Amino acid sequence: MKVALVTLTVAALAHAHHTMQYVWINGVDQGKNVGIRIPPNNNPVTDVTSTDITCNVGGTSGSSVSTLSVPSGATISFEWHQHDQRTGEDPLAGGHRGPIQVYIAKAPSTAASFNGQGAVWTKLFSAGLLNATSQYWESDLVNTSSGKHDVKLPTSLPAGEYLLRAEHIALHVASSYPGAQFYVGCAQIKISSGGSASPAKVSLPGAYKGSDPGITVNIYNNLQSYTAPGPSVWTG
């Protein structure tokens, strides 16, 4: 009966997908899809070796996307939704539990012309299983926060243009690979002033393997701990 219930739940969630639709800068909404590389649909990426893992399908170019001006040390909020609406349903499907992570990559020239390839990404935020007893995940917290999660940019980041990459890894069908669903959104920003930090960087694709315990995992077996894929968080 338990197996049947899980099967039915997974089937019901099969098409409950979502995308990043809004960016907020220091609490100010920048508008729907403004500054965001918009994918063709709300389907997830499942192949961690694909360039789609960088900034979603078609996300290696931002030539038609505006670049948002951001002050040094700003708090950036990302807002996700299943469809073209902010109310009436969970921002993320309730059963799509998993971690939320945020990366940043400095463009060699403009963010719009930057494809995000190579060892250019630094992780700024990662949160996964917040409470093992209640099986409460960071994705659940995003749902109770109207689809939003925040990251504060370190003031030591140099001035220049960047890609900000947010991801939600949904683990409801992740007991084998490919199964984990990567919902990825990239925003183009320009930091007006800053410091001189040069943090460690990884490649996306490259930093993840299908065999990573944070990617292939059974979350229905009383999971007590979780390690998200990728490098450690850089705090500046």
RACORGI-V505944 format. One record per backbone hydrogen bond with DSSP energy under -1.0 kcal/mol. CO is the residue of the C=O (numbers start at 1). NH is the residue of the N-H. E is the energy in kcal/mol with one decimal. If there is no record, write none. Layout:
co->CO nh->NH e->E
co->CO nh->NH e->E
This chain:
co->1 nh->5 e->-2.4
co->2 nh->6 e->-2.4
co->3 nh->7 e->-2.4
co->4 nh->8 e->-2.4
co->5 nh->9 e->-2.4
co->6 nh->10 e->-2.7
co->7 nh->11 e->-2.3
co->8 nh->12 e->-2.2
co->9 nh->13 e->-1.3
co->13 nh->16 e->-1.7
co->15 nh->17 e->-1.6
co->19 nh->81 e->-2.2
co->21 nh->33 e->-3.8
co->22 nh->79 e->-2.5
co->23 nh->30 e->-2.4
co->24 nh->77 e->-2.3
co->25 nh->28 e->-1.3
co->28 nh->25 e->-2.3
co->31 nh->34 e->-1.5
co->33 nh->36 e->-1.3
co->35 nh->188 e->-2.5
co->45 nh->182 e->-3.0
co->47 nh->50 e->-1.3
co->50 nh->53 e->-1.7
co->51 nh->54 e->-1.4
co->52 nh->56 e->-1.9
co->56 nh->59 e->-2.0
co->62 nh->65 e->-1.9
co->68 nh->190 e->-2.8
co->70 nh->192 e->-1.7
co->71 nh->74 e->-1.6
co->74 nh->153 e->-3.0
co->75 nh->26 e->-3.1
co->76 nh->151 e->-2.2
co->77 nh->24 e->-2.7
co->78 nh->149 e->-1.6
co->79 nh->21 e->-3.1
co->79 nh->22 e->-1.6
co->81 nh->19 e->-2.4
co->83 nh->85 e->-2.1
co->93 nh->96 e->-2.2
co->95 nh->97 e->-2.0
co->97 nh->171 e->-2.9
co->98 nh->139 e->-1.2
co->99 nh->169 e->-2.1
co->100 nh->127 e->-1.9
co->101 nh->167 e->-2.8
co->102 nh->124 e->-3.0
co->102 nh->125 e->-1.6
co->103 nh->165 e->-2.9
co->104 nh->122 e->-2.5
co->105 nh->163 e->-2.6
co->111 nh->114 e->-1.2
co->112 nh->62 e->-2.1
co->118 nh->120 e->-1.9
co->121 nh->202 e->-2.5
co->122 nh->104 e->-2.2
co->123 nh->234 e->-3.3
co->125 nh->102 e->-2.1
co->127 nh->100 e->-2.3
co->128 nh->138 e->-2.3
co->131 nh->136 e->-2.0
co->136 nh->130 e->-1.9
co->136 nh->131 e->-1.8
co->137 nh->141 e->-1.6
co->138 nh->142 e->-2.1
co->139 nh->143 e->-1.7
co->140 nh->144 e->-1.7
co->142 nh->147 e->-2.4
co->145 nh->148 e->-1.3
co->147 nh->80 e->-2.4
co->149 nh->78 e->-2.6
co->151 nh->76 e->-3.1
co->154 nh->157 e->-1.6
co->156 nh->197 e->-2.6
co->157 nh->195 e->-1.6
co->160 nh->191 e->-3.1
co->161 nh->107 e->-2.9
co->162 nh->189 e->-2.4
co->163 nh->105 e->-2.2
co->164 nh->187 e->-2.7
co->165 nh->103 e->-3.2
co->166 nh->185 e->-2.6
co->167 nh->101 e->-2.5
co->168 nh->183 e->-2.9
co->170 nh->181 e->-2.6
co->171 nh->174 e->-1.4
co->174 nh->217 e->-1.9
co->181 nh->170 e->-3.0
co->182 nh->45 e->-2.5
co->183 nh->168 e->-2.3
co->185 nh->166 e->-2.9
co->186 nh->37 e->-2.6
co->187 nh->164 e->-2.9
co->188 nh->68 e->-2.8
co->189 nh->162 e->-3.0
co->190 nh->70 e->-3.0
co->191 nh->160 e->-2.0
co->202 nh->120 e->-1.1
co->202 nh->121 e->-2.6
co->203 nh->207 e->-2.2
co->209 nh->212 e->-1.9
co->212 nh->215 e->-2.1
co->212 nh->216 e->-2.6
